[in-house]
Amino acid sequence: MTIDIDRRRLCAAGAALVLALLPQQVRAEGATVKIENFSFTPETLNIKPGTVVTWSNDDDIPHSIVTTNGKLHSRALDTADTFSFTFAEPGTYDYFCGLHPHMKGRIIVAP
């Protein structure tokens, strides 16, 4: 009987150790860019890696988000539509509206 109890304790301790070593789920931070009056607000956004950026079209015509490096290209967002993207890698991401190229913005991702 002592062996069974010791075995159970050992198994319980091992399970607790495994759970303690598992990575904890981290809730992603979020940031919002508003699209209105043919502009992105804020025009420049500083974030940390892993941040989810959501663009919200508050304008009365469609807009899209396209990065100059071609890694990001949203569909056309109608009024009240949103588009989200998680920036995992550090760097500077310049973007523009694919339908109105004079509209420009920048995301700076740094630890």
Biopython code that builds the backbone (N, CA, C, O; Angstrom):
import numpy as np
from Bio.PDB.StructureBuilder import StructureBuilder

atoms = [
    (1, "MET", "N", (0.792, -1.186, 0.000)),
    (1, "MET", "CA", (0.000, 0.000, 0.000)),
    (1, "MET", "C", (0.845, 1.266, 0.000)),
    (1, "MET", "O", (0.490, 2.252, -0.647)),
    (2, "THR", "N", (1.940, 1.244, 0.708)),
    (2, "THR", "CA", (2.833, 2.393, 0.750)),
    (2, "THR", "C", (3.394, 2.689, -0.629)),
    (2, "THR", "O", (3.569, 3.849, -1.004)),
    (3, "ILE", "N", (3.675, 1.637, -1.378)),
    (3, "ILE", "CA", (4.206, 1.822, -2.727)),
    (3, "ILE", "C", (3.171, 2.500, -3.611)),
    (3, "ILE", "O", (3.527, 3.381, -4.394)),
    (4, "ASP", "N", (1.888, 2.116, -3.511)),
    (4, "ASP", "CA", (0.826, 2.733, -4.302)),
    (4, "ASP", "C", (0.684, 4.216, -3.970)),
    (4, "ASP", "O", (0.527, 5.040, -4.871)),
    (5, "ILE", "N", (0.737, 4.559, -2.690)),
    (5, "ILE", "CA", (0.613, 5.963, -2.279)),
    (5, "ILE", "C", (1.805, 6.757, -2.784)),
    (5, "ILE", "O", (1.632, 7.863, -3.295)),
    (6, "ASP", "N", (3.013, 6.216, -2.654)),
    (6, "ASP", "CA", (4.208, 6.900, -3.143)),
    (6, "ASP", "C", (4.155, 7.085, -4.656)),
    (6, "ASP", "O", (4.549, 8.128, -5.177)),
    (7, "ARG", "N", (3.666, 6.069, -5.352)),
    (7, "ARG", "CA", (3.545, 6.146, -6.804)),
    (7, "ARG", "C", (2.549, 7.242, -7.195)),
    (7, "ARG", "O", (2.798, 7.997, -8.135)),
    (8, "ARG", "N", (1.437, 7.333, -6.487)),
    (8, "ARG", "CA", (0.432, 8.367, -6.762)),
    (8, "ARG", "C", (1.013, 9.756, -6.516)),
    (8, "ARG", "O", (0.812, 10.674, -7.311)),
    (9, "ARG", "N", (1.726, 9.897, -5.420)),
    (9, "ARG", "CA", (2.337, 11.200, -5.113)),
    (9, "ARG", "C", (3.360, 11.583, -6.181)),
    (9, "ARG", "O", (3.427, 12.736, -6.607)),
    (10, "LEU", "N", (4.146, 10.611, -6.602)),
    (10, "LEU", "CA", (5.138, 10.861, -7.634)),
    (10, "LEU", "C", (4.461, 11.260, -8.945)),
    (10, "LEU", "O", (4.909, 12.191, -9.614)),
    (11, "CYS", "N", (3.403, 10.573, -9.311)),
    (11, "CYS", "CA", (2.657, 10.912, -10.533)),
    (11, "CYS", "C", (2.038, 12.297, -10.427)),
    (11, "CYS", "O", (2.084, 13.073, -11.382)),
    (12, "ALA", "N", (1.464, 12.611, -9.279)),
    (12, "ALA", "CA", (0.852, 13.927, -9.076)),
    (12, "ALA", "C", (1.908, 15.028, -9.149)),
    (12, "ALA", "O", (1.677, 16.074, -9.755)),
    (13, "ALA", "N", (3.060, 14.795, -8.536)),
    (13, "ALA", "CA", (4.141, 15.783, -8.575)),
    (13, "ALA", "C", (4.651, 15.968, -10.001)),
    (13, "ALA", "O", (4.928, 17.090, -10.425)),
    (14, "GLY", "N", (4.774, 14.870, -10.737)),
    (14, "GLY", "CA", (5.213, 14.951, -12.130)),
    (14, "GLY", "C", (4.223, 15.716, -12.986)),
    (14, "GLY", "O", (4.620, 16.535, -13.815)),
    (15, "ALA", "N", (2.935, 15.458, -12.794)),
    (15, "ALA", "CA", (1.904, 16.173, -13.554)),
    (15, "ALA", "C", (1.932, 17.659, -13.227)),
    (15, "ALA", "O", (1.802, 18.492, -14.123)),
    (16, "ALA", "N", (2.099, 17.998, -11.960)),
    (16, "ALA", "CA", (2.168, 19.407, -11.556)),
    (16, "ALA", "C", (3.370, 20.089, -12.195)),
    (16, "ALA", "O", (3.272, 21.238, -12.626)),
    (17, "LEU", "N", (4.494, 19.399, -12.260)),
    (17, "LEU", "CA", (5.694, 19.959, -12.870)),
    (17, "LEU", "C", (5.486, 20.198, -14.360)),
    (17, "LEU", "O", (5.861, 21.249, -14.880)),
    (18, "VAL", "N", (4.892, 19.233, -15.045)),
    (18, "VAL", "CA", (4.628, 19.386, -16.476)),
    (18, "VAL", "C", (3.721, 20.586, -16.722)),
    (18, "VAL", "O", (3.991, 21.388, -17.615)),
    (19, "LEU", "N", (2.656, 20.719, -15.947)),
    (19, "LEU", "CA", (1.743, 21.853, -16.110)),
    (19, "LEU", "C", (2.438, 23.176, -15.833)),
    (19, "LEU", "O", (2.176, 24.168, -16.514)),
    (20, "ALA", "N", (3.315, 23.202, -14.850)),
    (20, "ALA", "CA", (4.028, 24.436, -14.516)),
    (20, "ALA", "C", (4.978, 24.852, -15.631)),
    (20, "ALA", "O", (5.227, 26.041, -15.825)),
    (21, "LEU", "N", (5.506, 23.883, -16.360)),
    (21, "LEU", "CA", (6.466, 24.189, -17.415)),
    (21, "LEU", "C", (5.811, 24.518, -18.753)),
    (21, "LEU", "O", (6.479, 25.033, -19.650)),
    (22, "LEU", "N", (4.538, 24.235, -18.904)),
    (22, "LEU", "CA", (3.851, 24.565, -20.149)),
    (22, "LEU", "C", (3.769, 26.076, -20.295)),
    (22, "LEU", "O", (3.561, 26.781, -19.308)),
    (23, "PRO", "N", (3.931, 26.589, -21.528)),
    (23, "PRO", "CA", (3.816, 28.034, -21.701)),
    (23, "PRO", "C", (2.405, 28.498, -21.354)),
    (23, "PRO", "O", (1.414, 27.860, -21.708)),
    (24, "GLN", "N", (2.347, 29.597, -20.671)),
    (24, "GLN", "CA", (1.056, 30.168, -20.311)),
    (24, "GLN", "C", (0.482, 30.900, -21.519)),
    (24, "GLN", "O", (1.207, 31.562, -22.261)),
    (25, "GLN", "N", (-0.808, 30.772, -21.703)),
    (25, "GLN", "CA", (-1.456, 31.477, -22.796)),
    (25, "GLN", "C", (-1.435, 32.956, -22.471)),
    (25, "GLN", "O", (-1.870, 33.377, -21.399)),
    (26, "VAL", "N", (-0.927, 33.741, -23.407)),
    (26, "VAL", "CA", (-0.828, 35.177, -23.210)),
    (26, "VAL", "C", (-1.863, 35.840, -24.094)),
    (26, "VAL", "O", (-1.945, 35.571, -25.292)),
    (27, "ARG", "N", (-2.639, 36.694, -23.495)),
    (27, "ARG", "CA", (-3.650, 37.413, -24.257)),
    (27, "ARG", "C", (-2.956, 38.475, -25.105)),
    (27, "ARG", "O", (-2.178, 39.282, -24.596)),
    (28, "ALA", "N", (-3.243, 38.463, -26.381)),
    (28, "ALA", "CA", (-2.609, 39.413, -27.285)),
    (28, "ALA", "C", (-3.120, 40.823, -27.018)),
    (28, "ALA", "O", (-4.304, 41.050, -26.772)),
    (29, "GLU", "N", (-2.180, 41.758, -27.077)),
    (29, "GLU", "CA", (-2.564, 43.156, -26.946)),
    (29, "GLU", "C", (-3.238, 43.576, -28.244)),
    (29, "GLU", "O", (-3.041, 42.952, -29.287)),
    (30, "GLY", "N", (-4.025, 44.626, -28.173)),
    (30, "GLY", "CA", (-4.696, 45.100, -29.363)),
    (30, "GLY", "C", (-4.545, 46.592, -29.553)),
    (30, "GLY", "O", (-4.361, 47.339, -28.591)),
    (31, "ALA", "N", (-4.624, 47.021, -30.801)),
    (31, "ALA", "CA", (-4.577, 48.440, -31.154)),
    (31, "ALA", "C", (-5.537, 48.647, -32.317)),
    (31, "ALA", "O", (-5.780, 47.736, -33.108)),
    (32, "THR", "N", (-6.076, 49.849, -32.410)),
    (32, "THR", "CA", (-7.043, 50.151, -33.465)),
    (32, "THR", "C", (-6.579, 51.336, -34.293)),
    (32, "THR", "O", (-6.079, 52.328, -33.762)),
    (33, "VAL", "N", (-6.754, 51.215, -35.607)),
    (33, "VAL", "CA", (-6.515, 52.319, -36.533)),
    (33, "VAL", "C", (-7.855, 52.646, -37.168)),
    (33, "VAL", "O", (-8.499, 51.776, -37.755)),
    (34, "LYS", "N", (-8.274, 53.894, -37.050)),
    (34, "LYS", "CA", (-9.538, 54.321, -37.662)),
    (34, "LYS", "C", (-9.276, 54.839, -39.069)),
    (34, "LYS", "O", (-8.280, 55.515, -39.329)),
    (35, "ILE", "N", (-10.187, 54.509, -39.960)),
    (35, "ILE", "CA", (-10.135, 55.014, -41.329)),
    (35, "ILE", "C", (-11.307, 55.973, -41.478)),
    (35, "ILE", "O", (-12.467, 55.565, -41.416)),
    (36, "GLU", "N", (-10.997, 57.251, -41.676)),
    (36, "GLU", "CA", (-12.059, 58.237, -41.890)),
    (36, "GLU", "C", (-11.487, 59.466, -42.573)),
    (36, "GLU", "O", (-10.323, 59.821, -42.387)),
    (37, "ASN", "N", (-12.334, 60.105, -43.367)),
    (37, "ASN", "CA", (-11.936, 61.304, -44.112)),
    (37, "ASN", "C", (-10.663, 61.073, -44.920)),
    (37, "ASN", "O", (-9.780, 61.929, -44.956)),
    (38, "PHE", "N", (-10.575, 59.922, -45.563)),
    (38, "PHE", "CA", (-9.432, 59.565, -46.404)),
    (38, "PHE", "C", (-8.105, 59.627, -45.661)),
    (38, "PHE", "O", (-7.100, 60.081, -46.208)),
    (39, "SER", "N", (-8.105, 59.166, -44.400)),
    (39, "SER", "CA", (-6.859, 59.114, -43.633)),
    (39, "SER", "C", (-6.909, 57.978, -42.618)),
    (39, "SER", "O", (-7.978, 57.495, -42.247)),
    (40, "PHE", "N", (-5.724, 57.567, -42.182)),
    (40, "PHE", "CA", (-5.568, 56.569, -41.129)),
    (40, "PHE", "C", (-5.211, 57.294, -39.836)),
    (40, "PHE", "O", (-4.303, 58.126, -39.819)),
    (41, "THR", "N", (-5.920, 56.984, -38.757)),
    (41, "THR", "CA", (-5.659, 57.621, -37.470)),
    (41, "THR", "C", (-5.480, 56.550, -36.405)),
    (41, "THR", "O", (-6.400, 55.766, -36.173)),
    (42, "PRO", "N", (-4.316, 56.491, -35.745)),
    (42, "PRO", "CA", (-3.149, 57.345, -35.952)),
    (42, "PRO", "C", (-2.417, 56.968, -37.246)),
    (42, "PRO", "O", (-2.501, 55.836, -37.723)),
    (43, "GLU", "N", (-1.711, 57.937, -37.788)),
    (43, "GLU", "CA", (-0.962, 57.693, -39.018)),
    (43, "GLU", "C", (0.237, 56.779, -38.751)),
    (43, "GLU", "O", (0.585, 55.940, -39.582)),
    (44, "THR", "N", (0.863, 56.951, -37.583)),
    (44, "THR", "CA", (1.966, 56.087, -37.154)),
    (44, "THR", "C", (1.581, 55.442, -35.838)),
    (44, "THR", "O", (1.111, 56.111, -34.918)),
    (45, "LEU", "N", (1.783, 54.137, -35.755)),
    (45, "LEU", "CA", (1.422, 53.383, -34.559)),
    (45, "LEU", "C", (2.630, 52.577, -34.102)),
    (45, "LEU", "O", (3.201, 51.816, -34.883)),
    (46, "ASN", "N", (3.024, 52.741, -32.841)),
    (46, "ASN", "CA", (4.132, 51.986, -32.248)),
    (46, "ASN", "C", (3.553, 50.871, -31.387)),
    (46, "ASN", "O", (2.773, 51.124, -30.469)),
    (47, "ILE", "N", (3.946, 49.627, -31.695)),
    (47, "ILE", "CA", (3.408, 48.471, -30.980)),
    (47, "ILE", "C", (4.522, 47.482, -30.655)),
    (47, "ILE", "O", (5.649, 47.612, -31.135)),
    (48, "LYS", "N", (4.185, 46.489, -29.827)),
    (48, "LYS", "CA", (5.113, 45.405, -29.496)),
    (48, "LYS", "C", (4.796, 44.192, -30.368)),
    (48, "LYS", "O", (3.670, 44.048, -30.844)),
    (49, "PRO", "N", (5.787, 43.316, -30.581)),
    (49, "PRO", "CA", (5.507, 42.090, -31.339)),
    (49, "PRO", "C", (4.359, 41.305, -30.694)),
    (49, "PRO", "O", (4.248, 41.226, -29.470)),
    (50, "GLY", "N", (3.523, 40.736, -31.541)),
    (50, "GLY", "CA", (2.377, 39.968, -31.061)),
    (50, "GLY", "C", (1.105, 40.780, -30.929)),
    (50, "GLY", "O", (0.052, 40.236, -30.592)),
    (51, "THR", "N", (1.190, 42.079, -31.191)),
    (51, "THR", "CA", (0.012, 42.940, -31.082)),
    (51, "THR", "C", (-0.902, 42.742, -32.283)),
    (51, "THR", "O", (-0.445, 42.656, -33.423)),
    (52, "VAL", "N", (-2.195, 42.671, -32.008)),
    (52, "VAL", "CA", (-3.206, 42.589, -33.061)),
    (52, "VAL", "C", (-3.664, 44.008, -33.374)),
    (52, "VAL", "O", (-4.163, 44.715, -32.498)),
    (53, "VAL", "N", (-3.492, 44.421, -34.629)),
    (53, "VAL", "CA", (-3.961, 45.739, -35.067)),
    (53, "VAL", "C", (-5.249, 45.529, -35.850)),
    (53, "VAL", "O", (-5.317, 44.687, -36.746)),
    (54, "THR", "N", (-6.271, 46.309, -35.498)),
    (54, "THR", "CA", (-7.555, 46.252, -36.193)),
    (54, "THR", "C", (-7.811, 47.590, -36.855)),
    (54, "THR", "O", (-7.805, 48.630, -36.197)),
    (55, "TRP", "N", (-8.036, 47.560, -38.158)),
    (55, "TRP", "CA", (-8.428, 48.750, -38.895)),
    (55, "TRP", "C", (-9.947, 48.770, -38.951)),
    (55, "TRP", "O", (-10.574, 47.753, -39.252)),
    (56, "SER", "N", (-10.537, 49.915, -38.665)),
    (56, "SER", "CA", (-11.989, 50.072, -38.665)),
    (56, "SER", "C", (-12.360, 51.159, -39.672)),
    (56, "SER", "O", (-11.950, 52.311, -39.528)),
    (57, "ASN", "N", (-13.137, 50.790, -40.691)),
    (57, "ASN", "CA", (-13.518, 51.769, -41.708)),
    (57, "ASN", "C", (-14.721, 52.577, -41.232)),
    (57, "ASN", "O", (-15.856, 52.100, -41.257)),
    (58, "ASP", "N", (-14.456, 53.796, -40.803)),
    (58, "ASP", "CA", (-15.511, 54.707, -40.370)),
    (58, "ASP", "C", (-15.847, 55.715, -41.461)),
    (58, "ASP", "O", (-16.539, 56.702, -41.213)),
    (59, "ASP", "N", (-15.355, 55.463, -42.664)),
    (59, "ASP", "CA", (-15.631, 56.328, -43.806)),
    (59, "ASP", "C", (-16.872, 55.807, -44.528)),
    (59, "ASP", "O", (-17.343, 54.705, -44.252)),
    (60, "ASP", "N", (-17.391, 56.603, -45.449)),
    (60, "ASP", "CA", (-18.603, 56.182, -46.159)),
    (60, "ASP", "C", (-18.301, 55.527, -47.505)),
    (60, "ASP", "O", (-19.213, 55.283, -48.295)),
    (61, "ILE", "N", (-17.029, 55.244, -47.767)),
    (61, "ILE", "CA", (-16.644, 54.538, -48.991)),
    (61, "ILE", "C", (-15.638, 53.437, -48.639)),
    (61, "ILE", "O", (-15.018, 53.489, -47.577)),
    (62, "PRO", "N", (-15.469, 52.446, -49.512)),
    (62, "PRO", "CA", (-14.540, 51.348, -49.221)),
    (62, "PRO", "C", (-13.074, 51.791, -49.207)),
    (62, "PRO", "O", (-12.679, 52.732, -49.894)),
    (63, "HIS", "N", (-12.289, 51.080, -48.403)),
    (63, "HIS", "CA", (-10.840, 51.262, -48.332)),
    (63, "HIS", "C", (-10.215, 49.890, -48.139)),
    (63, "HIS", "O", (-10.899, 48.939, -47.760)),
    (64, "SER", "N", (-8.914, 49.786, -48.397)),
    (64, "SER", "CA", (-8.191, 48.535, -48.145)),
    (64, "SER", "C", (-6.832, 48.859, -47.534)),
    (64, "SER", "O", (-6.382, 50.004, -47.562)),
    (65, "ILE", "N", (-6.194, 47.844, -46.987)),
    (65, "ILE", "CA", (-4.892, 48.003, -46.362)),
    (65, "ILE", "C", (-3.896, 47.140, -47.134)),
    (65, "ILE", "O", (-4.097, 45.936, -47.290)),
    (66, "VAL", "N", (-2.815, 47.768, -47.617)),
    (66, "VAL", "CA", (-1.783, 47.069, -48.377)),
    (66, "VAL", "C", (-0.423, 47.538, -47.866)),
    (66, "VAL", "O", (-0.154, 48.739, -47.840)),
    (67, "THR", "N", (0.441, 46.599, -47.459)),
    (67, "THR", "CA", (1.790, 46.993, -47.051)),
    (67, "THR", "C", (2.671, 47.133, -48.287)),
    (67, "THR", "O", (2.478, 46.442, -49.287)),
    (68, "THR", "N", (3.641, 48.042, -48.199)),
    (68, "THR", "CA", (4.524, 48.273, -49.344)),
    (68, "THR", "C", (5.407, 47.066, -49.638)),
    (68, "THR", "O", (5.882, 46.908, -50.762)),
    (69, "ASN", "N", (5.633, 46.209, -48.634)),
    (69, "ASN", "CA", (6.441, 45.002, -48.863)),
    (69, "ASN", "C", (5.597, 43.843, -49.399)),
    (69, "ASN", "O", (6.127, 42.767, -49.671)),
    (70, "GLY", "N", (4.292, 44.056, -49.550)),
    (70, "GLY", "CA", (3.412, 43.046, -50.129)),
    (70, "GLY", "C", (2.991, 41.917, -49.205)),
    (70, "GLY", "O", (2.304, 40.993, -49.641)),
    (71, "LYS", "N", (3.388, 41.968, -47.933)),
    (71, "LYS", "CA", (3.052, 40.885, -47.004)),
    (71, "LYS", "C", (1.619, 40.953, -46.485)),
    (71, "LYS", "O", (1.103, 39.973, -45.948)),
    (72, "LEU", "N", (0.992, 42.086, -46.643)),
    (72, "LEU", "CA", (-0.361, 42.268, -46.110)),
    (72, "LEU", "C", (-1.218, 42.941, -47.166)),
    (72, "LEU", "O", (-0.842, 43.975, -47.719)),
    (73, "HIS", "N", (-2.379, 42.345, -47.444)),
    (73, "HIS", "CA", (-3.301, 42.920, -48.424)),
    (73, "HIS", "C", (-4.718, 42.531, -48.007)),
    (73, "HIS", "O", (-5.121, 41.376, -48.142)),
    (74, "SER", "N", (-5.464, 43.507, -47.501)),
    (74, "SER", "CA", (-6.829, 43.219, -47.052)),
    (74, "SER", "C", (-7.797, 43.256, -48.228)),
    (74, "SER", "O", (-7.473, 43.736, -49.314)),
    (75, "ARG", "N", (-8.968, 42.745, -47.981)),
    (75, "ARG", "CA", (-10.062, 42.920, -48.933)),
    (75, "ARG", "C", (-10.535, 44.370, -48.812)),
    (75, "ARG", "O", (-10.109, 45.082, -47.903)),
    (76, "ALA", "N", (-11.401, 44.808, -49.709)),
    (76, "ALA", "CA", (-11.993, 46.143, -49.594)),
    (76, "ALA", "C", (-12.932, 46.152, -48.390)),
    (76, "ALA", "O", (-13.802, 45.290, -48.263)),
    (77, "LEU", "N", (-12.748, 47.123, -47.519)),
    (77, "LEU", "CA", (-13.573, 47.237, -46.315)),
    (77, "LEU", "C", (-14.677, 48.253, -46.555)),
    (77, "LEU", "O", (-14.405, 49.431, -46.786)),
    (78, "ASP", "N", (-15.916, 47.800, -46.501)),
    (78, "ASP", "CA", (-17.042, 48.721, -46.607)),
    (78, "ASP", "C", (-17.198, 49.480, -45.296)),
    (78, "ASP", "O", (-16.496, 49.201, -44.325)),
    (79, "THR", "N", (-18.109, 50.430, -45.270)),
    (79, "THR", "CA", (-18.377, 51.196, -44.056)),
    (79, "THR", "C", (-18.686, 50.253, -42.897)),
    (79, "THR", "O", (-19.495, 49.335, -43.030)),
    (80, "ALA", "N", (-18.034, 50.488, -41.765)),
    (80, "ALA", "CA", (-18.195, 49.720, -40.521)),
    (80, "ALA", "C", (-17.503, 48.357, -40.548)),
    (80, "ALA", "O", (-17.563, 47.624, -39.560)),
    (81, "ASP", "N", (-16.848, 48.003, -41.653)),
    (81, "ASP", "CA", (-16.084, 46.753, -41.690)),
    (81, "ASP", "C", (-14.768, 46.923, -40.944)),
    (81, "ASP", "O", (-14.263, 48.035, -40.787)),
    (82, "THR", "N", (-14.222, 45.797, -40.488)),
    (82, "THR", "CA", (-12.918, 45.808, -39.829)),
    (82, "THR", "C", (-12.019, 44.746, -40.452)),
    (82, "THR", "O", (-12.482, 43.794, -41.080)),
    (83, "PHE", "N", (-10.731, 44.944, -40.257)),
    (83, "PHE", "CA", (-9.723, 43.979, -40.693)),
    (83, "PHE", "C", (-8.649, 43.938, -39.620)),
    (83, "PHE", "O", (-8.186, 44.984, -39.165)),
    (84, "SER", "N", (-8.246, 42.736, -39.211)),
    (84, "SER", "CA", (-7.241, 42.592, -38.155)),
    (84, "SER", "C", (-6.050, 41.790, -38.651)),
    (84, "SER", "O", (-6.180, 40.887, -39.478)),
    (85, "PHE", "N", (-4.875, 42.148, -38.118)),
    (85, "PHE", "CA", (-3.635, 41.459, -38.463)),
    (85, "PHE", "C", (-2.729, 41.457, -37.241)),
    (85, "PHE", "O", (-2.610, 42.468, -36.549)),
    (86, "THR", "N", (-2.092, 40.323, -36.976)),
    (86, "THR", "CA", (-1.152, 40.215, -35.863)),
    (86, "THR", "C", (0.264, 40.447, -36.373)),
    (86, "THR", "O", (0.740, 39.729, -37.252)),
    (87, "PHE", "N", (0.934, 41.452, -35.817)),
    (87, "PHE", "CA", (2.308, 41.769, -36.189)),
    (87, "PHE", "C", (3.247, 41.007, -35.260)),
    (87, "PHE", "O", (3.481, 41.425, -34.126)),
    (88, "ALA", "N", (3.779, 39.896, -35.740)),
    (88, "ALA", "CA", (4.618, 39.024, -34.913)),
    (88, "ALA", "C", (6.088, 39.431, -34.935)),
    (88, "ALA", "O", (6.793, 39.258, -33.941)),
    (89, "GLU", "N", (6.552, 39.963, -36.048)),
    (89, "GLU", "CA", (7.972, 40.264, -36.219)),
    (89, "GLU", "C", (8.265, 41.753, -36.069)),
    (89, "GLU", "O", (7.518, 42.585, -36.583)),
    (90, "PRO", "N", (9.356, 42.098, -35.363)),
    (90, "PRO", "CA", (9.758, 43.505, -35.279)),
    (90, "PRO", "C", (10.073, 44.061, -36.664)),
    (90, "PRO", "O", (10.500, 43.328, -37.556)),
    (91, "GLY", "N", (9.859, 45.346, -36.829)),
    (91, "GLY", "CA", (10.153, 46.013, -38.093)),
    (91, "GLY", "C", (9.237, 47.196, -38.304)),
    (91, "GLY", "O", (8.356, 47.474, -37.491)),
    (92, "THR", "N", (9.455, 47.888, -39.408)),
    (92, "THR", "CA", (8.616, 49.017, -39.801)),
    (92, "THR", "C", (7.791, 48.581, -40.999)),
    (92, "THR", "O", (8.328, 48.121, -42.007)),
    (93, "TYR", "N", (6.485, 48.730, -40.876)),
    (93, "TYR", "CA", (5.554, 48.309, -41.918)),
    (93, "TYR", "C", (4.825, 49.541, -42.452)),
    (93, "TYR", "O", (3.913, 50.061, -41.809)),
    (94, "ASP", "N", (5.237, 50.002, -43.636)),
    (94, "ASP", "CA", (4.534, 51.104, -44.287)),
    (94, "ASP", "C", (3.368, 50.512, -45.063)),
    (94, "ASP", "O", (3.492, 49.458, -45.686)),
    (95, "TYR", "N", (2.241, 51.198, -45.017)),
    (95, "TYR", "CA", (1.063, 50.697, -45.725)),
    (95, "TYR", "C", (0.292, 51.853, -46.347)),
    (95, "TYR", "O", (0.532, 53.021, -46.042)),
    (96, "PHE", "N", (-0.638, 51.500, -47.224)),
    (96, "PHE", "CA", (-1.464, 52.491, -47.912)),
    (96, "PHE", "C", (-2.806, 51.860, -48.243)),
    (96, "PHE", "O", (-2.987, 50.650, -48.111)),
    (97, "CYS", "N", (-3.735, 52.688, -48.671)),
    (97, "CYS", "CA", (-5.032, 52.191, -49.128)),
    (97, "CYS", "C", (-4.875, 51.778, -50.590)),
    (97, "CYS", "O", (-4.457, 52.582, -51.424)),
    (98, "GLY", "N", (-5.206, 50.534, -50.897)),
    (98, "GLY", "CA", (-5.089, 50.046, -52.262)),
    (98, "GLY", "C", (-6.039, 50.730, -53.234)),
    (98, "GLY", "O", (-5.812, 50.709, -54.443)),
    (99, "LEU", "N", (-7.108, 51.339, -52.709)),
    (99, "LEU", "CA", (-8.074, 52.034, -53.563)),
    (99, "LEU", "C", (-7.778, 53.527, -53.671)),
    (99, "LEU", "O", (-8.194, 54.181, -54.627)),
    (100, "HIS", "N", (-7.061, 54.056, -52.692)),
    (100, "HIS", "CA", (-6.713, 55.485, -52.646)),
    (100, "HIS", "C", (-5.257, 55.593, -52.177)),
    (100, "HIS", "O", (-5.010, 55.874, -51.004)),
    (101, "PRO", "N", (-4.296, 55.374, -53.074)),
    (101, "PRO", "CA", (-2.885, 55.250, -52.683)),
    (101, "PRO", "C", (-2.281, 56.461, -51.969)),
    (101, "PRO", "O", (-1.204, 56.351, -51.384)),
    (102, "HIS", "N", (-2.949, 57.601, -52.007)),
    (102, "HIS", "CA", (-2.419, 58.770, -51.281)),
    (102, "HIS", "C", (-2.610, 58.622, -49.768)),
    (102, "HIS", "O", (-1.979, 59.338, -48.991)),
    (103, "MET", "N", (-3.470, 57.706, -49.353)),
    (103, "MET", "CA", (-3.677, 57.438, -47.923)),
    (103, "MET", "C", (-2.555, 56.524, -47.446)),
    (103, "MET", "O", (-2.400, 55.411, -47.949)),
    (104, "LYS", "N", (-1.763, 56.999, -46.463)),
    (104, "LYS", "CA", (-0.608, 56.223, -46.009)),
    (104, "LYS", "C", (-0.560, 56.140, -44.495)),
    (104, "LYS", "O", (-1.043, 57.023, -43.786)),
    (105, "GLY", "N", (0.038, 55.052, -44.017)),
    (105, "GLY", "CA", (0.234, 54.865, -42.587)),
    (105, "GLY", "C", (1.485, 54.054, -42.334)),
    (105, "GLY", "O", (2.118, 53.555, -43.265)),
    (106, "ARG", "N", (1.837, 53.927, -41.054)),
    (106, "ARG", "CA", (3.050, 53.190, -40.683)),
    (106, "ARG", "C", (2.830, 52.496, -39.347)),
    (106, "ARG", "O", (2.304, 53.081, -38.400)),
    (107, "ILE", "N", (3.247, 51.232, -39.293)),
    (107, "ILE", "CA", (3.241, 50.462, -38.050)),
    (107, "ILE", "C", (4.704, 50.173, -37.710)),
    (107, "ILE", "O", (5.439, 49.617, -38.526)),
    (108, "ILE", "N", (5.122, 50.555, -36.500)),
    (108, "ILE", "CA", (6.478, 50.271, -36.037)),
    (108, "ILE", "C", (6.372, 49.229, -34.926)),
    (108, "ILE", "O", (5.765, 49.476, -33.883)),
    (109, "VAL", "N", (6.967, 48.068, -35.165)),
    (109, "VAL", "CA", (6.915, 46.959, -34.210)),
    (109, "VAL", "C", (8.296, 46.815, -33.571)),
    (109, "VAL", "O", (9.279, 46.517, -34.249)),
    (110, "ALA", "N", (8.352, 47.031, -32.259)),
    (110, "ALA", "CA", (9.625, 46.932, -31.533)),
    (110, "ALA", "C", (9.369, 46.381, -30.137)),
    (110, "ALA", "O", (8.339, 46.671, -29.528)),
    (111, "PRO", "N", (10.317, 45.578, -29.625)),
    (111, "PRO", "CA", (10.141, 45.012, -28.276)),
    (111, "PRO", "C", (10.083, 46.083, -27.196)),
    (111, "PRO", "O", (9.939, 45.763, -26.017)),
]
sb = StructureBuilder()
sb.init_structure("model")
sb.init_model(0)
sb.init_chain("A")
sb.init_seg("    ")
for serial, (resi, resn, name, xyz) in enumerate(atoms, 1):
    if name == "N":
        sb.init_residue(resn, " ", resi, " ")
    sb.init_atom(name, np.array(xyz, "f"), 0.0, 1.0, " ", f" {name:<3s}", serial, name[0])
structure = sb.get_structure()
